[in-house]
């Protein structure tokens, strides 16, 4: 698997998760819509589906891991930041085969692309706190 194919999968998954958070439409419908409406050539489609559906299925579990690491209530976190954090924590929790540095770097890049100007710093801080705690345990 090429890293660029995974990167594209993460980009599309972030957008799909964001749409799911806003619309509450079934994630499978959103995935199918993306496969029809987006140019997904060069994308790891299996990984895209795993991330999108995995976040949707495990949202409550992921949010429980994320919330204690935040400096504000989870409800106040921007929806784009939530989508990126949920995707990153899905990889942390459900995909231990992916190095934590890759997860953090990819999430920062997603934040720089999709989120508000300073969001990448916020996301980096949250992910770094989690990674450091995991390394100590």
Secondary structure, DSSP 8 states (H G I E B T S, - for coil): --HHHHHHHHHHHHHHHHHHHHH---HHHHHHHHHHHS--TTS-HHHHHHHHHHHHHTHHHHHHHHHTT-SS-GGGS-HHHHHHHHHHHHHHHH-TTS-HHHHHHHHHHHHHHHS-TTHHHHHHHHHHHHHHHHHH-
